């Protein structure tokens, strides 16, 4: 995963350098500094927009997980089997009744659901960070770009 991110970063850096070099060569007589500034502004706008979009998608997914958390996959029969295996390994313990096992299983399912919702809330807060932090930067550079064009 980190190797893929490294490759993507290198590719983006190469594209950035190629754009700047091409822009400076083409616009050398018209003022190369303006081209570099414009490229920089557009790259910041693109990066912050992608961050905001990614944060929005992650926030939507977190809200979906809060509304409908992933169900617990272990069945009651599997839970009983695991308890029986533990009982075979530990001979001192008395066998747990079916009602007690069902109660333990229900509590386990409830705790797992609460953990899923808690994780989703944590992810929602983090996703809002990916929206709130880059958004003012995007707005600032957007206004700067509009003022330059006037």
C-alpha positions as CSV (number, residue, x, y, z in Angstrom):
1,X,0.0,0.0,0.0
2,X,2.7,2.5,0.9
3,X,4.7,1.5,-2.2
4,X,1.6,2.4,-4.3
5,X,1.3,5.8,-2.6
6,X,5.0,6.4,-3.1
7,X,4.7,5.7,-6.8
8,X,1.7,7.9,-7.1
9,X,3.5,10.7,-5.3
10,X,6.5,10.4,-7.7
11,X,4.3,10.4,-10.7
12,X,2.4,13.5,-9.5
13,X,5.8,15.2,-8.8
14,X,7.0,14.5,-12.3
15,X,3.7,15.8,-13.8
16,X,4.0,18.9,-11.7
17,X,7.6,19.5,-12.9
18,X,6.7,18.9,-16.5
19,X,3.8,21.3,-16.3
20,X,5.9,24.0,-14.8
21,X,8.8,23.5,-17.3
22,X,6.4,23.5,-20.3
23,X,4.5,26.5,-19.0
24,X,7.7,28.5,-18.4
25,X,9.0,27.7,-21.9
26,X,5.7,28.6,-23.6
27,X,5.1,31.7,-21.6
28,X,8.7,32.9,-21.1
29,X,8.0,36.1,-23.1
30,X,4.7,36.7,-21.4
31,X,5.9,36.4,-17.8
32,X,6.8,32.9,-16.6
33,X,6.2,33.8,-13.0
34,X,2.5,34.2,-13.6
35,X,2.4,30.7,-15.1
36,X,4.1,29.2,-12.1
37,X,1.7,31.0,-9.8
38,X,-1.3,29.8,-11.8
39,X,-0.1,26.3,-11.8
40,X,0.6,26.4,-8.1
41,X,-2.9,27.8,-7.4
42,X,-4.6,25.2,-9.6
43,X,-2.6,22.4,-7.9
44,X,-3.6,23.6,-4.5
45,X,-7.2,23.9,-5.6
46,X,-7.1,20.3,-7.0
47,X,-5.5,18.8,-3.9
48,X,-7.9,20.5,-1.5
49,X,-10.9,19.6,-3.6
50,X,-9.8,16.0,-3.7
51,X,-9.3,16.0,0.1
52,X,-12.8,17.5,0.6
53,X,-14.4,15.0,-1.7
54,X,-12.6,12.1,0.0
55,X,-13.7,13.4,3.4
56,X,-17.3,13.7,2.2
57,X,-17.3,10.1,0.9
58,X,-15.7,8.8,4.1
59,X,-18.3,10.8,6.2
60,X,-21.1,9.3,4.1
61,X,-19.8,5.8,4.7
62,X,-19.4,6.5,8.5
63,X,-23.0,7.7,8.7
64,X,-24.1,4.5,6.8
65,X,-22.2,2.4,9.4
66,X,-23.9,4.3,12.2
67,X,-27.3,3.7,10.8
68,X,-26.7,0.1,9.7
69,X,-23.7,-1.4,11.4
70,X,-22.1,-4.6,10.1
71,X,-23.9,-7.6,11.6
72,X,-22.1,-10.0,13.9
73,X,-21.2,-13.1,11.9
74,X,-20.7,-15.8,14.6
75,X,-23.9,-17.9,15.0
76,X,-25.2,-19.1,18.3
77,X,-24.3,-22.7,17.4
78,X,-20.7,-21.7,16.7
79,X,-20.6,-19.9,20.0
80,X,-21.9,-23.0,21.8
81,X,-19.3,-25.2,20.0
82,X,-16.4,-22.9,21.1
83,X,-17.8,-22.9,24.7
84,X,-17.9,-26.8,24.6
85,X,-14.3,-26.9,23.3
86,X,-13.2,-24.7,26.2
87,X,-15.0,-26.9,28.6
88,X,-13.2,-30.0,27.3
89,X,-9.8,-28.3,27.8
90,X,-10.7,-27.2,31.3
91,X,-12.2,-30.1,33.3
92,X,-12.8,-28.1,36.5
93,X,-15.5,-25.9,35.1
94,X,-19.2,-26.8,35.2
95,X,-21.1,-26.9,32.0
96,X,-23.0,-23.7,31.3
97,X,-26.7,-24.0,30.7
98,X,-28.3,-23.3,27.3
99,X,-30.1,-20.2,28.7
100,X,-26.9,-18.8,30.2
101,X,-25.0,-19.4,26.9
102,X,-27.8,-17.6,25.0
103,X,-27.5,-14.7,27.4
104,X,-23.7,-14.5,26.9
105,X,-24.1,-14.7,23.2
106,X,-26.7,-11.9,23.1
107,X,-24.5,-9.7,25.2
108,X,-21.6,-10.4,22.9
109,X,-23.6,-9.5,19.9
110,X,-24.8,-6.3,21.6
111,X,-21.2,-5.3,22.6
112,X,-20.0,-5.9,19.0
113,X,-22.8,-3.7,17.6
114,X,-22.0,-0.9,20.0
115,X,-18.3,-1.2,19.1
116,X,-19.1,-1.0,15.4
117,X,-21.2,2.2,16.0
118,X,-18.5,3.6,18.2
119,X,-15.9,3.0,15.4
120,X,-18.2,4.6,12.9
121,X,-18.6,7.7,15.0
122,X,-14.9,8.0,15.4
123,X,-14.4,7.7,11.6
124,X,-17.1,10.3,11.1
125,X,-15.2,12.8,13.3
126,X,-12.0,12.1,11.4
127,X,-13.8,12.5,8.0
128,X,-15.1,15.9,9.1
129,X,-11.5,16.8,9.6
130,X,-10.8,15.9,6.0
131,X,-13.7,18.3,5.0
132,X,-13.2,21.2,7.4
133,X,-9.4,21.6,7.2
134,X,-8.9,21.8,3.4
135,X,-12.1,23.7,2.7
136,X,-11.0,27.2,3.9
137,X,-7.7,26.7,1.9
138,X,-9.8,25.8,-1.2
139,X,-12.1,28.9,-0.7
140,X,-9.1,31.2,-0.2
141,X,-7.3,30.0,-3.3
142,X,-10.5,30.0,-5.3
143,X,-11.1,33.7,-4.5
144,X,-7.5,34.5,-5.2
145,X,-7.8,32.9,-8.7
146,X,-11.0,34.8,-9.4
147,X,-9.4,38.1,-8.3
148,X,-6.4,37.4,-10.7
149,X,-8.7,36.8,-13.7
150,X,-10.4,40.2,-13.2
